[in-house]
Amino acid sequence: MEALLSSPRALFSVTPQTPSSRRASARRRRAAPPVKAAAAAQPAGEEKPAAAAGDGQAAAPAPAPKKILKKKPVYSMKKGQIVRVDKEKYLNSINYLSVGHPPFYKGLDYIYEDRGEVLDIRIFETGEYALIAWVGIPTPPAWLPTYMLIKSDKLDYERI
């Protein structure tokens, strides 16, 4: 036991580093990769042979990649459009069936009769959807497919 306490190097195989030796080891880790060293060893006036494969043609520089521009999506409606929901299309849709209403429940009448305003339009994987908020009805907005919405031409919408 006394031998272990008297010799700290026996317990620790790595000697503690001083701040200057830490900087030196960090510089070694940041050294340039060996690829640059090989390129620097070649004289500046000489070039590599153009036809290494033996085809006899000079290798043309690779064309720059073309910039692909995303097309702006074309929506069937505008934000602020006044709409109402087509009752037959809604009652036969997956949106209605997924909610799990009672068997003879026929939906909320305000979405068929009152005016709703399109707040946002997005194209998802399943199609084009619009975020609809009903005017004067204290309910949260709903995402509905645009194929089941009926557009209104005028803003002074009459109740059916």
Stockholm file with secondary structure:
# STOCKHOLM 1.0

chainA/1-160         MEALLSSPRALFSVTPQTPSSRRASARRRRAAPPVKAAAAAQPAGEEKPAAAAGDGQAAAPAPAPKKILKKKPVYSMKKGQIVRVDKEKYLNSINYLSVGHPPFYKGLDYIYEDRGEVLDIRIFETGEYALIAWVGIPTPPAWLPTYMLIKSDKLDYERI
#=GR chainA/1-160 SS CHHHHHCHHHHCSSCCCCHHHHHHHHHHHTSCCHHHHHHHHSCSSCCCCSCSSSCSSCCCCCCCCCCCCCCCCCCSSCTTCEEEECHHHHHTSHHHHTTCCCTTCCCCTHHHHSCEEEEEEEEETTEEEEEEEETTCCSCCEEEEGGGEEECSSSSCCCC
#=GC SS_cons         CHHHHHCHHHHCSSCCCCHHHHHHHHHHHTSCCHHHHHHHHSCSSCCCCSCSSSCSSCCCCCCCCCCCCCCCCCCSSCTTCEEEECHHHHHTSHHHHTTCCCTTCCCCTHHHHSCEEEEEEEEETTEEEEEEEETTCCSCCEEEEGGGEEECSSSSCCCC
//
